[in-house]
């Protein structure tokens, strides 16, 4: 399955935040949207990703005062992207190798969605279930 197909099923909603917003505001957004990461955008440009892991590291490093500081101080700046034409297998490998759980998707240079590890797992489970059902049907017809 391709990234484009996953986005077609789940939708292209992207939750983002500006780099100058406080970490406290970002935490509130993560909670309200019930997501594990926000794409950090300066206008139309993706400048980072802020994940729950980034927040935990910020608190561990700077204590509660980090909540008053800007997202830019704690976001992951080296953003790893996905392309709509890539396969789930490629995403799994990239996510595992880079130890990341969220990949913003760029289509023609524009942000078109976010793929999470949960999306990838859901896709793999659906593929395995479909394959098992096909084999059951084949054997039963046998």
N, C-alpha and C positions, 0 to 999 in steps of 0.2 A: 504494500500500500504506500502511496505517496503522501507527502506532507499536504499537498493541495487537497487531497481527498479527506484527510483528517480535519482540516480547517473547514471544508464544506460541511462536514457532519457537525462539528462543534461550534462553528461560527468564528468570525474573525475579531471578536471583541478583544481589545487590548487595554489593559489598565496601566496607566502611566502616571508619572509624577515629575515635577520639575526638579532640577538639581538643587535649587535654592530653598526648597521646602524643608521643614525640619524633619528629623528622624521620627519625632513623635507623631507628626501628621502622616508620615509614611506608614507607621505602625497601625494607625487608625484606619488607613486605606486598606492595608492588608487584611485587617480584621473585617471591615465592612464588606469588602469584595469577596472575602473568603478565598484568597489566593495566596500562593507561596512566594510570589515575586511581583515586582512592578518594573516596567520598563521606564528608564529615566530618559526623558526627552527634553532637549533644549530647542523649542520650536518644533520643526519637523525632523530634526536630527536626533538619532539615538546616541546617547553619550554614556549609557551605563545600564546596569541592571541592579536592582536592590532586592536581595532575597532575604528570607527569614534567617538564613545562615549568616548573612552580612550583619543583620541586626544583633544576633547573639554575639558575634565577635566584637561589635561596637560596645555592647554593654560589658563584656568581659574585659575589654581593654580600658574603657574610659568611665565605666560606671553609669549611673543614671544621668549624668550631665550630658552624655552623648545625645540624649533625646532633644536637646535644645540646639544641636548643631545641624548644619545642612546635610541633606542626603548625599551631596557630592563628596563629603568627607569619608563616606563609608561604602559607597556603591562599588560594584565591580566594574572597572573601566574597560577591561579587555572583553568586549562583548563577542560572544560566539553566536553566529547566526545560522539559520536553516534556510534552505531554498525550497520553494514549492515543488520542484521536480525531484527532490531527494526522497529516498525510500526510508521506511521505518528502520530497517537494518542499519543504514548509515547513521541515522540519528542515535540509535542505541549505542553504537560504537563510539560516536563523538561524546555523548553524554557520559558514558562509562570512562573513557580515556581522560576527559577533562574534569570529571567529577562535578558535573553541573546538572541541574534539574529543569531548567527552563531555557528555551531557545526562541528568541524573537525570529520571526519569519519576514524576510525581505523579498518583495516581488517588484521587479523593475526599480530597485533602489528605495522603495517605500515600504514602511512597516505594514504588514497585512495580517498579522496574528502572532500568537505565541503557542508553542508546543511544549507541553510539560511532560515529565517522565510518566505521570499518570495517564496522559493521552497515549503515550507509546505503549504502556502496559495494557491498557484497555484494548488497543488495536491488536496487539499480539494475542491476547486472550480470545478475541473475536475470531482471529485467523485460525487459531488452534481448535476452537470449538467447531468452526465451519469445516475444517479438514477432517476432524473426527466424525462429524455427521456424514460427510461425503463417503468416508470409508465404511461406516455402518450401513449406509444405503447400498454401496457397492457389494459388500459382503452378503447382505440380506438378499440381493437380487441374484447372487451368484449361482 
